[in-house]
Amino acid sequence: LKYYVDNPITYKVNKQYFRSTFDFKSNRKKKVNLFLGCSHTFGIGLHWEHTWPYLLSQNLDEEIINLGVPGGCIEASYINLKKYIDYFDVQNVFHLQQVYARYLVFWNNKLESFISTQEHIFRVTRKWFKNDYVKQLFHDPDYMVYSHFRSLDAIKYICKKKNIPYFYNHSI
């Protein structure tokens, strides 16, 4: 632990709340690699130079655009890709995201990732469903896989349509 006491982890985030030293402004001439995922991509608990986007980028020439969202679901990765893919000249899209029971919901006027055991999802769905049904549905392995691959297929389609190489891994 002495290393981390002497070298505390800091997170520099931009105006868009991504781990980056600069704000994302549209620049179609800027060659970049996009990185999608959750806290593993963002680098929770890691110095910037120990994150997998940083380590992988040491073998590439383009700048890193880290779109990792701590606690984020694959639907959030899809939305971030849709939003930022046309900002830059994207050379590659790299994606690390396990199959989790995480989903996206519109809550308090914004999109939020949630885990089906979080209390606020029950407040949202209580009007229509019993709590046990919500837990059962969102924790069902078949539904988790279906939801994951639905968004994964959408991400693949966007990359293929734009002729951008896409690399995906779901294991750490």
C-alpha positions, 0 to 999 in steps of 0.5 A: 500500500505504500506505493499508493500512499506515496502516489495517490490515484487521481481522476482527471475528468473533462466537462463530459465526465469522461476520464480525459485531460481535454474536453471533447470538441468536434474535430473530424481531422483528429485521429483517435481510438475510442474505448468503450466500457464500464469502470474497468475502462474508466480505470477505477482504482488505477493510475491513468498509466495503468489503465488498459486503454493507456497500455494498449495505446502505447502500441498505437499512434492515435489519441485515446478517447476513453468513454468508460463509465463507472458502473455503466451498462452496455447501453451506455456504451452504445449511446456514448459511441453514437454521440462521439463517433462522428466527433473525430476521425475514429481509427478503431473502437476497443470495447471491454464489457462483461455481461452484467445485470446492469440496464439503462433507465430514464430517472430524474430527467437523465439516463442512468445505469442501474442494477436491478437490486437498487432501491430506486428502480423499485420506486420507478416500477412499483406502479406496474410490477411487483418487486419480485418480478423486477428482480426476477426479470432483470436477473434472469440470465437469458434476459441479461444475455439478450439485453447485452447482445442487443446493444453489442449488435448495435455497436458492431453495426455502427462500426461496420457501417462506418468501416471502423475496426471494432475489437470486443472482449467480455472477460477480464 
